Amino acid sequence: MSDEKITQKPVTDGDSEMPCLLFVDDEKPILKSLRRLFAFEKWKMYFASSAAEGLEVLAQVPVDLVVSDVRMPVMDGIAFLSEVKKRYPKTVRIFLSGYADKKAVLRAFVEGSVQQFIAKPWENDELSMTIKHVLKQAEQQKQKEKGLQEFINSFKSIPPMPKTYFEVKKYLSDPKHFSLDKVKEFVEKDISLTADLIRWANSAFFAQRCPVESVKRALVVLGSDIVEGIILSNSVFNALATQGRPVPGFNREDFYSHSLSCAIIAKRLIQHSKFNSGTLSDQAFTAGLLHDIGKLVELRFMSEKFEQVLELAHEEGRDFSCVELQVIGTSHGEIGACLAEWWSMPSFLINAIRSHHTPLFRNADKEVVSAVHVADILSHQFKLGDVRASLPLNMDMESWALFDLSKMDLQALQEEAAQI
């Protein structure tokens, strides 16, 4: 075991509350530089000069954050962090890498084995700020997960997903069973759903010159992915509908308006971006519709606490999710994602619902998650429904940069979303 692999400071009674970090690099001068840089931080730190030593440390102590070089002999950083992800999925993973490793790092991002990247040679302030920010996010995530478990344990049952969605999905997504007539038959049994689909098909958003007056024509105009998304959101909203007492500060129509505008903006963001594709834009639309379903769960199962969150967020001008963490112990993103997993929704929806306020750690489905995050904030800025009920986090600038929006683009998005 290398002499570099020692704690930065003696363990004391309070150390159990300290973040625990592991730095892995085969160049000992780099490890010494890192040791000096963070000598006065209140962290427990371990230093390993190989991936094997790093895995040995991880097997002995719970580590919150791993910072690893990419180029190392025997097992490189990509293989190492992939193994860390498999064995310790809740440990946050950061690469330190030179420009020559750009392709390898990109592959690691795509595979989800790494969550942040810092270039070598690094700027001390940038490295310190990034690590502190990541540790703060990780700690918040731990709190949300603990609060989520307490929330789940507090009620007896989760409502089942309506059978209509699964029946329609079978005829939309399976080429062997695909049948517009079968889908039409199911849709026409539901007056509200029929009206929704025809209204969407006639909206300026889908730019039809002739009026759409039948369900079958609406199915053709919208396409199977959009139809599935609308039916899914309709099913979810109905499953979570409650006839309980009104909650001051929450208006269901404003909530739906915000969801619709978020869906429209998210779809357009993908369409006008460099990674435009029909599949991604339709996924962004559906994710926009459903990104806030956790609020409906809170409204139905814990209306008094939900009301308290609304009141505090409004009166103190604080971020809705931060107040949720204080009052409920978790966030509507975590709650909504839990429900989405319970209902076996697609992974892009689970990721977008969970991370629409905090896209920093979400590399899987990054385009859709980022589009929903930006669309959510723009919808609030445009004052399109649900303004009081949710003060969003600040814009994640990495997500914002993906879409390169001009003032004219923003104006067009606002005008289009306002028409629905």
C-alpha positions in Angstrom: 0.0 0.0 0.0 1.5 3.4 -1.0 2.6 5.8 1.6 0.5 8.4 -0.2 -2.7 6.6 0.9 -3.1 8.1 4.3 -5.7 10.5 5.8 -4.9 14.2 5.6 -5.5 14.8 9.3 -6.0 12.6 12.4 -9.5 11.1 12.9 -11.4 12.9 15.6 -14.8 12.5 17.2 -16.3 15.0 14.7 -14.8 13.4 11.6 -17.8 11.2 10.9 -19.6 14.3 9.8 -16.8 15.4 7.4 -16.9 14.7 3.7 -14.6 11.9 2.7 -12.6 12.4 -0.6 -10.2 10.0 -2.5 -7.7 11.4 -4.9 -6.1 8.9 -7.4 -3.2 9.7 -9.6 -0.1 7.7 -10.6 2.1 10.8 -10.4 3.0 11.4 -6.8 3.9 15.1 -7.3 0.3 15.6 -8.4 -1.0 14.0 -5.2 1.4 16.1 -3.1 0.1 19.2 -4.8 -3.5 18.2 -4.1 -2.6 17.5 -0.5 -1.1 21.0 -0.1 -4.0 22.7 -1.9 -6.6 21.2 0.5 -4.5 21.0 3.6 -6.8 23.4 5.6 -10.2 22.0 4.4 -12.3 20.2 6.9 -12.3 17.0 4.8 -11.1 13.5 5.4 -8.8 12.8 2.5 -7.1 9.7 1.1 -4.5 9.5 -1.7 -3.8 6.5 -3.9 -1.2 6.2 -6.7 -3.1 3.5 -8.6 -6.6 2.4 -9.4 -6.0 -0.8 -7.4 -5.0 1.2 -4.3 -8.1 3.4 -4.8 -10.4 0.4 -4.9 -8.7 -0.8 -1.7 -9.5 2.5 0.0 -13.1 2.4 -1.2 -13.5 -1.1 0.2 -12.4 0.1 3.7 -14.1 3.5 4.1 -17.2 5.2 2.8 -16.1 7.8 0.3 -18.3 10.7 -0.9 -16.2 11.9 -3.8 -13.5 10.3 -6.0 -11.2 12.5 -8.1 -9.1 10.4 -10.6 -6.6 11.0 -13.3 -7.5 9.4 -16.7 -4.1 8.1 -17.8 -2.8 5.5 -15.4 -1.0 2.2 -16.0 -2.6 -1.2 -15.6 -6.2 0.2 -15.0 -6.8 3.6 -16.4 -9.1 6.2 -14.9 -12.1 5.3 -17.2 -12.0 1.7 -16.2 -11.4 2.6 -12.5 -14.4 5.1 -12.3 -16.6 2.6 -14.2 -15.8 0.1 -11.5 -16.5 2.7 -8.8 -19.8 3.4 -10.4 -20.7 -0.3 -10.4 -19.6 -1.0 -6.8 -20.4 2.4 -5.2 -23.1 4.1 -7.4 -23.7 6.9 -4.8 -20.1 8.0 -4.8 -19.6 11.1 -6.9 -16.9 10.7 -9.6 -14.7 13.5 -11.2 -11.9 13.2 -13.8 -8.7 15.2 -13.9 -7.5 15.0 -17.5 -5.4 16.7 -20.1 -6.7 17.7 -23.6 -5.3 14.6 -25.2 -7.8 12.5 -23.3 -10.8 14.4 -24.7 -12.3 11.5 -26.6 -11.9 9.1 -23.7 -13.5 11.5 -21.3 -16.5 12.1 -23.7 -17.0 8.3 -23.8 -17.0 8.2 -20.0 -19.6 10.9 -19.9 -21.8 9.1 -22.3 -21.5 5.9 -20.3 -22.2 7.7 -17.1 -19.0 6.6 -15.3 -18.0 10.2 -14.7 -20.0 13.2 -13.5 -17.6 16.1 -13.8 -14.4 16.9 -15.6 -11.6 19.2 -14.7 -8.8 19.9 -17.1 -5.1 19.6 -16.4 -3.3 21.8 -15.6 -6.0 23.1 -13.3 -6.6 26.5 -11.7 -6.5 26.1 -8.0 -9.6 28.3 -7.4 -11.6 26.5 -10.1 -10.7 23.0 -8.8 -11.5 24.0 -5.2 -14.8 25.7 -6.2 -15.9 22.7 -8.3 -15.2 20.2 -5.6 -17.0 22.2 -2.9 -20.0 22.7 -5.2 -20.1 19.0 -6.0 -19.9 18.1 -2.3 -22.7 20.4 -1.5 -24.9 18.9 -4.2 -24.0 15.4 -3.0 -25.0 16.3 0.6 -28.3 17.7 -0.5 -28.9 14.5 -2.5 -28.3 12.4 0.6 -30.8 14.5 2.5 -33.4 14.2 -0.2 -33.0 10.4 -0.4 -33.4 10.1 3.4 -36.5 12.3 3.3 -37.9 10.4 0.4 -37.7 7.1 2.2 -39.5 8.7 5.2 -42.1 10.1 2.8 -42.7 6.7 1.2 -43.1 5.1 4.6 -45.7 7.7 5.6 -48.5 6.6 3.3 -50.0 3.2 2.7 -50.2 2.8 -1.1 -49.2 4.4 -4.4 -52.1 4.6 -6.8 -51.7 2.3 -9.8 -51.1 3.6 -13.3 -54.5 3.6 -15.2 -54.8 0.6 -17.5 -55.7 2.8 -20.5 -52.2 4.0 -20.9 -50.7 0.5 -21.0 -53.3 -0.7 -23.4 -52.7 2.2 -25.8 -48.9 1.9 -25.4 -49.1 -1.7 -26.6 -50.7 -0.6 -29.9 -48.4 2.4 -30.3 -44.9 1.0 -29.5 -45.0 -2.6 -30.8 -44.8 -2.9 -34.6 -46.6 -6.2 -34.5 -49.6 -4.7 -32.7 -49.5 -1.2 -34.2 -53.1 -0.1 -35.0 -54.4 3.4 -35.3 -57.9 2.0 -35.2 -57.3 0.2 -31.9 -55.8 3.4 -30.4 -58.7 5.4 -31.7 -61.1 3.0 -30.1 -59.5 3.3 -26.7 -59.1 7.1 -26.9 -62.8 7.7 -27.9 -63.9 6.0 -24.7 -62.4 8.9 -22.8 -64.1 12.3 -23.6 -61.5 14.3 -21.9 -58.6 12.6 -23.6 -60.4 12.9 -27.0 -60.7 16.6 -26.5 -57.1 16.9 -25.5 -55.7 15.2 -28.6 -57.9 17.1 -31.0 -57.1 20.4 -29.3 -53.3 19.7 -29.6 -53.7 18.6 -33.2 -55.4 21.9 -34.0 -53.0 24.1 -32.1 -50.6 26.4 -33.9 -47.8 24.4 -32.4 -48.5 21.6 -34.9 -49.3 24.0 -37.8 -52.2 22.3 -39.5 -53.8 24.3 -42.4 -57.1 22.3 -42.2 -59.1 21.8 -39.0 -58.6 18.4 -37.3 -62.0 17.1 -36.4 -61.4 13.3 -35.7 -59.4 11.3 -33.3 -57.8 9.3 -36.1 -56.6 12.4 -37.9 -55.3 13.8 -34.7 -53.3 10.6 -34.1 -51.7 11.0 -37.6 -50.9 14.7 -37.1 -49.4 14.3 -33.7 -47.4 11.1 -34.2 -47.1 8.1 -31.9 -44.6 9.5 -29.5 -46.5 12.7 -28.8 -49.8 10.8 -28.6 -48.2 8.4 -26.0 -46.9 11.4 -24.1 -50.3 13.2 -24.0 -52.1 10.0 -23.0 -49.4 9.3 -20.3 -49.7 12.8 -18.8 -53.5 12.6 -18.9 -53.4 9.2 -17.1 -51.0 10.5 -14.5 -52.9 13.7 -13.8 -56.2 11.7 -13.4 -54.5 9.1 -11.2 -53.3 11.8 -8.9 -56.4 13.9 -9.0 -57.8 14.8 -5.5 -61.1 16.2 -4.4 -59.6 17.4 -1.1 -59.7 20.9 0.3 -58.2 23.7 -1.8 -54.6 24.6 -1.0 -54.0 28.4 -0.9 -51.4 29.3 -3.4 -51.9 26.3 -5.7 -54.2 26.5 -8.7 -54.6 23.3 -10.7 -55.3 25.2 -14.0 -52.2 27.3 -13.5 -50.2 24.1 -12.8 -51.4 22.5 -16.0 -50.6 25.7 -18.0 -47.1 25.7 -16.7 -46.7 22.0 -17.6 -48.0 22.7 -21.1 -45.8 25.7 -21.7 -42.8 23.8 -20.4 -43.5 20.9 -22.8 -43.7 23.3 -25.8 -40.6 25.2 -25.0 -38.6 22.0 -24.2 -39.6 20.5 -27.6 -38.6 23.6 -29.5 -35.3 23.9 -27.6 -34.4 20.4 -28.9 -35.6 21.2 -32.4 -33.5 24.3 -32.7 -30.4 22.8 -31.2 -27.4 21.0 -32.8 -28.7 17.6 -31.5 -32.2 18.0 -33.1 -34.0 14.7 -33.7 -37.7 13.8 -33.7 -37.2 11.3 -30.9 -35.4 13.6 -28.6 -37.8 16.5 -29.2 -40.8 14.3 -28.5 -39.2 13.0 -25.4 -38.6 16.6 -24.2 -42.2 17.4 -24.9 -43.4 14.5 -22.7 -40.9 15.2 -20.0 -42.0 18.8 -19.9 -45.6 17.8 -19.4 -44.7 15.5 -16.5 -41.7 17.2 -14.8 -43.7 18.5 -11.8 -45.8 15.4 -11.0 -44.1 15.2 -7.6 -46.1 18.3 -6.6 -49.3 16.5 -7.3 -48.2 13.6 -5.1 -47.4 16.1 -2.3 -50.8 17.8 -2.8 -52.7 14.5 -2.6 -50.8 12.8 0.2 -49.5 15.6 2.4 -51.5 18.7 1.6 -50.8 20.5 4.9 -47.0 20.3 4.4 -47.4 21.2 0.7 -49.4 24.3 1.8 -46.6 25.2 4.3 -44.0 24.9 1.5 -46.0 27.2 -0.8 -46.5 29.7 1.9 -42.8 29.8 3.0 -41.5 29.9 -0.5 -43.8 32.8 -1.4 -43.4 34.9 1.7 -39.7 34.5 2.0 -38.9 34.5 -1.7 -37.0 31.3 -1.4 -36.5 28.5 -3.9 -39.4 26.0 -3.7 -37.1 22.9 -3.7 -35.0 24.2 -0.8 -38.1 24.9 1.3 -39.4 21.4 0.4 -36.1 19.9 1.8 -36.7 21.9 5.0 -40.4 21.0 5.5 -40.8 17.6 3.8 -37.2 16.3 3.9 -37.1 15.7 0.1 -38.1 17.4 -3.2 -40.9 17.1 -5.7 -38.2 15.9 -8.2 -37.3 13.0 -6.0 -40.9 12.1 -5.2 -42.0 12.4 -8.8 -39.0 10.2 -10.0 -39.9 7.6 -7.3 -43.5 7.5 -8.7 -42.2 7.3 -12.3 -40.0 4.3 -11.3 -42.9 2.6 -9.5 -45.0 3.0 -12.7 -42.1 1.8 -14.9 -41.9 5.0 -17.0 -39.1 5.3 -19.5 -35.7 6.3 -18.1 -35.6 9.7 -19.9 -38.7 10.6 -18.0 -37.4 9.4 -14.6 -34.1 11.4 -15.2 -35.9 14.6 -16.3 -38.4 14.5 -13.4 -35.6 13.9 -10.8 -33.1 16.4 -12.2 -35.1 19.2 -13.8 -33.9 21.6 -11.1 -30.4 20.1 -10.7 -29.1 18.9 -14.1 -25.5 19.0 -12.9 -25.1 15.3 -12.2 -27.4 14.0 -15.0 -25.3 12.7 -17.9 -27.8 10.1 -19.1 -30.5 11.8 -21.2 -28.5 15.1 -20.8 -30.2 16.8 -23.8 -33.7 16.1 -22.6 -33.0 16.9 -18.9 -31.3 20.2 -19.9 -34.1 21.1 -22.2 -36.7 20.6 -19.5 -34.6 22.5 -17.0 -34.2 25.5 -19.3 -37.9 25.3 -20.3 -39.0 25.2 -16.7 -37.2 28.4 -15.8 -38.2 30.2 -19.0 -41.8 29.3 -18.5 -41.7 30.9 -15.0 -39.8 33.9 -16.4 -42.5 34.3 -19.1 -45.2 34.1 -16.4 -46.9 31.2 -18.0 -48.9 29.6 -15.2 -48.0 28.4 -11.7 -46.0 31.5 -11.0 -46.5 31.7 -7.3 -46.4 28.0 -6.6 -42.8 27.5 -7.7 -39.8 29.7 -7.5 -37.1 27.8 -9.6 -33.4 27.5 -8.9 -31.0 29.6 -10.9 -30.3 28.6 -14.5 -27.6 26.0 -14.9 -25.3 27.7 -17.3 -24.0 24.5 -18.9 -27.6 23.5 -19.8 -28.3 27.1 -21.0 -25.2 27.0 -23.3 -26.5 23.9 -25.1 -29.2 25.9 -26.8 -27.5 29.2 -27.8 -30.7 31.3 -27.6 -30.9 34.9 -29.0 -33.3 37.6 -27.8 -35.4 36.9 -30.9 -35.4 33.1 -30.1 -36.7 33.9 -26.6 -39.4 36.1 -27.9 -40.6 33.5 -30.4 -40.6 30.8 -27.7 -42.7 33.0 -25.4 -45.2 33.9 -28.0 -45.6 30.3 -29.1 -46.0 28.9 -25.6 -48.5 31.6 -24.7 -50.8 30.5 -27.5 -51.6 27.1 -26.0 
